Amino acid sequence: MEIKKDSRLRNFHQAKWDEEIIFELSVPGERGILVPEVEPEIQNELGEVADLLPKHLVRKNKPALPEVSQMRVLKHFLRLSQETLGADLNIDIGQGTCTLKYNPKVNETIVRSHKASKLHPDQAESTVQGALQIIHEMDGYFREISGMDAFSFQPSSGSHAILVMASIMQKYHEVRGEADQRDELITTIFSHPSDAAAAAVKGYKIITVFPDKDGFPDIEELKRVVSNRTAGLFITNPEDIGMFNPRIDEFTKIVHEAGGICGYDQANANGILGITRAREAGFDMCFFNLHKTFATPHGCGGPAGAALGVTNELKPYLPEPTVAFDGKKYRLDWGNEYSIGKSRVFYGAFPVILRAYAWIRSLGAEGLEEVARIAVLNNNYMLANIIEIDGATSPYPGGKRRIEQVRYSWDKLYQETGVGTHDISLRMCDFGFHLWSSHHPFIVPEPFTIEPTESYSKAELDEFLDGLRHIAEEAHLDPETVKSAPHRSVVHKMEESCMDDPKRWAITWRAYLKKHKGR
């Protein structure tokens, strides 16, 4: 189906290379650079380099690295770069719950300064006073943003921060002599799945609360399941369907009355910055993802970082070290009485902390609130338009305004045409869009989750909407075009029968050779 003249869709066609992985490009003896021979006088003075290394660090065999020339390396990675979509290239608001937004390029310049990029975590405190000052000031900023009393930036990500919250909760009950008794963690079905998963890793039995008739977590069900076995509540609010629970303070009160503690999953706080805070909702802990809300690169799993905050009662349990200031010098503080210990090697991802610091400083308090208001405006503009597309709905429940995202459904379109979410995701790639989404749990049939942050203009939102309208119309008039997509993109339909068979997985090149080549 041709693109309508008044459509904002672009005539997109992506480069596609049948590109081998770099190990397949390897040619024995080929080099990217020839390292000069050691001068005789240096060799006579110091001997063989290998003899200078501790014996246990010397390899028995050379590493199996690809042997590739400079030109071959250059062409390889430039070709791969042409096969990539990302926040700087296309409109990717379809990566719902993952929160893609603009990462200011001036902040990238800052973190590439040798003053930041050349730091080493083993340096003496006296040589990293600036870095410690930034971490200490970030602690202060996040106290204001959340109402909590102390922060750690050790967690590597949101899921890691939830694991740290679960560790703090467990240690808290252990100190009180109730760890064996309090073995249940309450969460909600539309909280992020990591809230349940991280607690389960710590050995907790997970109790899940489902929505009531209005689509909010059922408070009567919470009252029924809470007991003297309750260790705590981990909850996302707004939940991953974009609805803010207006009775959240009642939830935390019920759990507190039962002796539990409450952790707030604020990985995505784009719609509530400067408007609501964890303290006023009654939480004991909360965390934010720096790579979601605070404009540091998402990185497809890394680098990332999270800010984990607690009240004064839980401050003694924070991971060590935190950063303290005596009025003259900054230092790493190892004085938390009941600390759960380190939650990762060294302190945290300082370049990520620095990017978020620069973003917060550039916006200020009023700017942070404006971020939330624009994100909510963008999201509800998308909501109003998407539910007008034939085949798209917004269940759980319909008719309510959302905060920062919405979990929509193509189930009506699927029932009418046989075209589902996966087909539409691949067809969107033909127009330079990204519609991979996080949907867990799959309660909404044929789900697609869209989250337009403050970064997107109305023109970009309209272009994305035109893509959805065009494909929905195609599904009714020419469904095979959608089902056979993509046609102009590097992605392709996968044969997915192996996805549930670990025996066929090959995560590394060596694993591939071993499993599939018999080598």
C-alpha positions in Angstrom: 0.0 0.0 0.0 1.4 3.4 -1.0 2.1 6.1 1.6 -0.6 8.8 1.5 0.6 12.2 0.4 -0.4 13.9 3.6 1.4 11.3 5.7 4.6 12.2 7.6 6.1 8.8 7.0 9.6 8.9 5.4 10.8 6.9 2.4 13.1 4.7 4.5 15.5 2.0 3.4 18.2 0.7 5.6 21.6 -0.7 4.5 21.8 -4.4 4.9 25.0 -6.4 4.8 25.6 -10.1 4.9 28.2 -9.3 7.5 30.2 -12.1 9.2 31.1 -11.8 12.9 34.6 -10.7 13.4 35.9 -14.1 14.2 34.8 -15.3 10.8 36.8 -12.4 9.2 40.0 -13.6 10.9 42.9 -14.4 8.6 46.0 -16.1 10.2 48.9 -13.7 10.4 46.9 -10.6 9.5 47.5 -7.7 11.8 46.0 -4.3 12.5 49.3 -2.9 13.9 52.8 -4.2 14.0 54.3 -3.7 17.5 57.9 -2.6 17.3 60.6 -5.0 18.5 62.1 -4.3 21.9 65.4 -2.4 21.7 68.3 -4.7 22.5 69.6 -2.4 25.4 66.1 -2.5 27.0 65.9 -6.3 26.6 69.4 -6.7 28.1 68.5 -4.6 31.0 65.0 -6.0 31.8 64.9 -9.4 30.2 61.8 -11.0 28.8 58.5 -9.3 29.5 56.9 -12.6 30.4 59.5 -13.1 33.1 58.5 -9.9 34.8 54.9 -11.1 35.3 53.8 -13.2 38.2 53.7 -16.8 37.1 50.0 -17.3 37.8 49.2 -14.5 35.4 51.1 -15.9 32.5 48.8 -17.6 29.9 49.7 -21.2 28.9 48.3 -20.6 25.5 47.8 -17.4 23.4 44.3 -16.0 23.5 42.1 -17.0 20.6 41.6 -13.5 19.3 40.6 -12.7 15.7 43.5 -11.7 13.4 42.2 -8.8 11.4 43.7 -5.8 9.5 42.9 -2.2 10.2 40.9 -1.8 7.0 38.9 -4.9 7.6 38.1 -3.8 11.2 37.0 -0.3 10.0 34.7 -1.7 7.2 33.3 -4.3 9.6 32.2 -1.8 12.3 31.0 0.9 9.8 28.8 -1.7 8.1 27.4 -2.7 11.5 26.7 0.9 12.3 24.6 1.2 9.2 22.4 -1.6 10.4 21.6 0.1 13.7 18.6 2.0 14.9 18.8 4.1 18.1 17.8 7.2 20.0 20.0 9.5 17.9 18.8 8.1 14.6 15.1 7.3 14.7 11.9 7.8 16.8 12.0 5.0 19.3 9.1 5.8 21.6 8.0 2.2 21.1 10.5 0.8 23.5 8.0 1.0 26.3 9.0 0.8 29.9 12.6 1.0 28.8 12.5 4.8 28.5 14.5 6.1 25.6 15.2 9.8 25.6 17.7 12.4 24.4 21.1 12.2 26.1 22.6 15.7 25.8 25.8 15.6 23.8 27.5 18.2 25.9 27.3 15.6 28.8 29.1 13.1 26.6 31.9 15.7 26.1 32.1 16.1 29.9 32.5 12.4 30.7 35.2 12.1 28.0 37.4 14.6 29.7 40.5 13.0 31.1 39.4 14.4 34.5 36.6 11.9 34.5 37.6 9.2 32.0 41.1 8.6 33.5 39.9 8.1 37.1 40.7 4.8 38.7 38.7 3.4 41.6 41.8 2.6 43.5 43.1 6.2 43.5 43.7 7.8 46.9 40.7 9.9 48.2 42.8 13.0 48.1 43.2 12.7 44.3 39.4 12.3 43.6 37.9 15.0 45.7 35.9 16.3 42.7 34.4 13.0 41.9 33.4 12.4 45.5 31.9 15.9 45.7 29.7 15.1 42.7 28.5 11.8 44.3 27.9 13.6 47.6 25.9 16.4 45.9 23.9 13.8 44.0 23.0 12.3 47.3 21.6 15.7 48.3 19.7 16.2 45.0 18.0 12.8 45.2 17.0 13.4 48.9 15.1 16.5 47.6 13.6 14.6 44.7 12.4 11.7 46.8 12.2 12.8 50.4 14.5 10.0 51.5 17.4 10.6 54.0 20.4 8.9 52.3 21.4 7.5 48.9 23.8 5.0 47.5 24.8 4.9 43.8 26.4 1.5 43.9 23.6 -0.5 42.2 24.3 -1.2 38.5 20.8 -0.9 37.4 17.1 -1.0 38.5 16.9 -4.7 38.8 20.2 -4.7 40.8 18.7 -1.9 43.0 15.7 -4.1 43.7 18.0 -6.9 44.8 19.8 -4.4 47.1 16.4 -3.4 48.5 15.5 -7.0 49.1 18.9 -7.5 50.9 18.3 -4.5 53.1 14.8 -5.7 53.9 16.2 -9.2 54.8 18.9 -7.7 57.0 16.5 -5.4 58.7 14.2 -8.3 59.7 17.3 -10.4 60.7 18.5 -7.7 63.1 15.0 -7.6 64.6 15.0 -11.4 65.0 12.1 -11.9 62.5 13.9 -13.0 59.3 12.7 -16.6 59.5 9.1 -15.5 60.2 8.8 -12.8 57.6 9.3 -14.7 54.4 6.7 -13.2 52.1 7.0 -10.3 49.7 4.0 -8.6 48.2 4.0 -7.0 44.8 1.4 -6.3 42.1 0.9 -7.9 38.7 1.7 -4.7 36.8 4.7 -3.8 38.9 8.0 -4.5 37.0 8.7 -8.2 37.0 12.1 -7.6 38.6 10.3 -6.5 41.8 9.2 -10.2 42.2 12.3 -11.8 40.6 14.9 -10.0 42.8 13.0 -10.8 46.0 12.6 -14.4 44.9 16.4 -14.6 44.5 16.7 -13.7 48.2 14.4 -16.6 49.0 11.1 -14.7 49.5 7.7 -16.3 48.6 6.0 -13.9 46.2 2.4 -12.8 46.7 0.9 -10.9 43.7 -2.0 -8.5 44.0 -4.2 -8.1 40.9 -6.2 -5.1 39.8 -9.7 -4.2 41.0 -12.5 -3.3 38.7 -11.1 0.2 38.3 -7.7 -1.1 37.2 -5.8 -0.2 40.3 -4.1 -2.7 42.7 -6.9 -4.2 44.8 -6.6 -2.8 48.3 -9.0 -5.3 49.7 -6.8 -8.1 48.3 -3.8 -6.5 50.0 -5.6 -6.5 53.3 -6.4 -10.2 52.9 -2.8 -11.3 52.1 -0.8 -9.1 54.5 0.1 -10.9 57.7 2.9 -11.4 60.3 4.7 -13.3 57.6 4.9 -10.1 55.4 8.5 -8.9 55.0 7.5 -6.0 52.8 5.9 -4.5 49.7 7.8 -3.8 46.4 5.6 -1.8 44.0 5.9 0.3 40.9 3.7 3.4 40.8 2.7 4.4 38.2 2.5 0.7 37.3 3.8 -0.5 33.9 0.4 0.2 32.3 0.9 3.9 33.2 -1.7 4.3 35.9 -0.8 6.1 39.2 -2.4 4.5 42.2 -4.0 7.4 44.2 -4.3 5.3 47.3 -0.6 4.3 47.5 -0.2 5.8 51.0 -2.9 3.5 52.2 -1.0 0.5 50.8 2.2 1.5 52.7 0.2 2.1 55.9 -1.3 -1.4 55.7 2.1 -3.0 55.2 3.7 -1.0 58.0 0.9 -1.9 60.4 1.7 -5.5 59.7 5.4 -4.9 60.5 6.7 -4.9 56.9 8.7 -2.3 55.1 8.0 -0.8 51.7 10.2 -0.4 48.6 9.2 2.0 45.8 10.3 1.0 42.3 10.8 4.4 40.6 13.0 3.2 37.8 10.9 5.3 35.5 9.9 8.5 37.2 9.5 10.6 34.0 5.9 11.4 34.7 6.2 12.4 38.4 9.4 14.3 38.9 8.8 17.3 41.2 5.2 16.3 41.6 5.1 13.3 43.9 7.7 11.9 46.3 8.4 8.5 47.9 8.4 10.0 51.5 4.9 11.4 51.3 3.6 8.1 50.0 5.0 6.4 53.1 7.9 4.4 51.6 11.0 3.3 53.5 13.1 2.8 50.3 13.1 3.8 46.7 15.3 3.8 43.7 15.6 5.6 40.4 17.3 4.5 37.1 19.8 7.1 36.0 19.6 5.6 32.5 15.8 6.0 32.3 14.7 9.2 34.0 18.0 11.1 34.2 19.1 11.0 30.6 22.1 8.8 30.6 22.5 6.3 27.8 20.4 3.2 28.1 23.2 1.1 26.6 21.1 -2.1 26.0 22.0 -3.4 29.4 25.0 -1.3 30.3 26.6 0.9 31.3 23.8 1.9 33.7 23.2 3.0 37.2 20.6 3.4 39.9 20.2 5.7 42.8 19.0 3.8 45.9 17.5 5.9 48.7 16.4 5.0 52.3 14.9 6.6 55.4 17.1 7.3 58.4 15.8 4.1 60.0 17.3 2.0 57.2 20.4 4.2 56.6 22.6 1.8 58.7 21.9 -0.9 56.2 23.0 0.8 53.1 25.8 -0.8 51.0 29.3 0.5 51.9 30.9 2.8 51.3 28.8 5.9 51.1 30.4 9.4 50.6 30.7 11.7 53.6 31.9 15.4 53.9 33.4 16.9 57.1 33.2 20.5 55.8 36.7 20.3 54.3 37.2 16.9 52.7 35.1 14.2 51.1 35.8 10.6 52.0 34.4 7.1 51.6 32.5 6.3 54.7 32.5 2.7 56.0 30.5 3.4 59.1 27.1 1.8 58.4 26.4 -0.4 61.5 24.3 -3.1 59.8 25.5 -2.6 56.2 24.7 -5.4 53.7 28.3 -4.8 52.5 29.3 -4.0 48.9 26.7 -4.6 46.3 29.2 -4.4 43.5 32.9 -4.0 42.9 34.2 -0.5 43.7 31.6 2.3 44.0 29.5 2.6 40.9 29.6 3.7 37.3 31.0 7.2 37.8 30.5 8.4 34.1 26.8 7.5 34.4 26.5 9.4 37.7 28.3 12.4 36.1 26.0 12.5 33.1 22.9 12.5 35.4 24.5 15.2 37.6 25.0 17.5 34.6 21.4 16.9 33.5 20.0 17.7 36.9 22.2 20.8 37.3 21.2 22.1 33.8 17.5 21.7 34.4 17.1 22.7 38.1 14.0 22.0 40.1 11.6 23.8 37.8 13.1 22.0 34.8 12.7 18.6 36.4 9.0 19.3 37.0 8.7 20.5 33.4 10.1 17.2 32.2 7.3 15.3 34.0 4.6 17.6 32.7 5.7 17.3 29.0 6.1 13.5 29.4 2.5 13.2 30.7 1.3 15.6 27.9 3.0 13.6 25.2 1.7 10.3 26.6 -1.9 11.4 26.8 -1.7 12.9 23.3 -0.6 9.5 22.0 -3.3 7.8 24.0 -6.0 10.1 22.5 -4.8 9.3 19.0 -4.0 5.6 19.2 -7.4 4.6 20.6 -8.9 6.2 17.4 -6.9 3.7 15.2 -9.0 0.9 13.9 -7.8 -2.2 15.8 -6.0 -0.6 18.7 -7.3 -0.4 22.3 -6.1 0.6 25.7 -7.4 -2.1 28.2 -6.8 -2.4 32.0 -8.9 -0.3 32.1 -9.9 1.8 29.1 -11.0 5.4 29.4 -8.6 6.6 32.1 -5.7 9.0 31.6 -2.2 7.6 32.1 1.0 9.1 33.4 4.1 8.3 31.4 3.2 5.3 29.2 0.3 3.0 28.2 0.2 -0.7 27.5 -2.1 -0.9 24.4 -3.4 -3.9 22.6 -3.7 -5.0 18.9 -6.0 -7.9 19.8 -9.0 -6.4 18.0 -6.8 -6.0 14.9 -5.6 -9.6 15.3 -9.1 -11.0 15.5 -10.1 -9.1 12.4 -7.1 -9.5 10.2 -4.7 -12.1 11.7 -2.1 -9.4 12.0 -0.6 -9.2 15.5 1.9 -7.2 17.6 5.0 -9.1 16.3 4.0 -8.5 12.7 3.4 -4.8 13.3 6.7 -4.5 15.2 8.6 -5.8 12.2 6.6 -3.7 9.7 7.4 -0.6 11.7 11.1 -1.2 11.0 10.3 -0.6 7.3 9.7 3.0 8.2 12.6 3.5 10.5 10.7 3.0 13.7 11.4 0.8 16.7 8.4 -1.0 18.3 10.0 -3.6 20.5 8.3 -3.3 23.8 8.5 -4.8 27.3 5.1 -6.4 28.0 5.6 -8.8 30.9 3.4 -10.2 32.2 1.4 -11.0 29.0 -2.0 -10.3 30.5 -2.9 -7.7 27.8 -3.4 -9.7 24.6 -1.3 -8.6 21.6 0.3 -5.9 23.7 2.4 -2.9 22.6 3.7 -0.4 25.1 4.5 3.1 24.1 6.3 5.7 26.2 6.9 9.1 24.8 9.3 11.0 27.1 9.7 14.8 27.2 12.4 14.5 24.4 9.9 14.0 21.6 8.3 16.9 19.7 4.7 16.9 18.5 6.0 16.4 14.9 7.8 13.3 15.9 4.8 11.9 17.8 2.7 12.6 14.7 5.2 10.8 12.5 5.1 7.7 14.7 1.3 7.8 14.8 1.1 7.9 11.0 3.2 4.8 11.0 0.7 3.0 13.2 -2.2 4.3 11.2 -0.6 3.2 7.9 0.1 -0.3 9.1 -3.3 -0.8 10.7 -4.9 0.2 7.4 -2.5 -2.2 5.6 -3.5 -5.0 7.9 -7.1 -4.6 6.8 -6.4 -4.2 3.0 -3.2 -6.2 2.5 -2.4 -8.2 5.6 0.3 -10.3 3.8 2.5 -7.2 3.3 2.5 -6.8 7.1 2.9 -10.5 7.9 5.9 -10.8 5.5 7.7 -7.7 6.8 10.3 -6.3 7.1 11.0 -5.5 3.5 13.4 -2.5 3.9 15.2 -3.2 7.1 18.1 -5.3 8.4 16.0 -7.2 10.9 14.2 -10.3 9.8 11.8 -13.0 11.1 13.6 -15.5 13.3 13.0 -19.2 13.5 12.3 -19.2 17.2 11.9 -22.9 18.0 15.3 -22.9 19.7 14.5 -20.1 22.1 13.3 -22.5 24.8 16.1 -25.1 24.2 19.3 -24.2 26.1 21.1 -27.0 24.4 20.9 -25.0 21.1 21.8 -21.6 22.6 25.2 -20.2 21.6 25.9 -17.0 23.5 29.6 -16.8 22.5 31.6 -17.7 19.4 33.3 -20.6 21.2 30.0 -21.9 22.3 28.7 -21.8 18.7 31.8 -23.7 17.4 31.4 -26.3 20.2 27.7 -26.8 19.8 27.1 -26.4 16.1 30.4 -27.1 14.4 31.7 -29.9 16.6 34.9 -28.0 17.4 
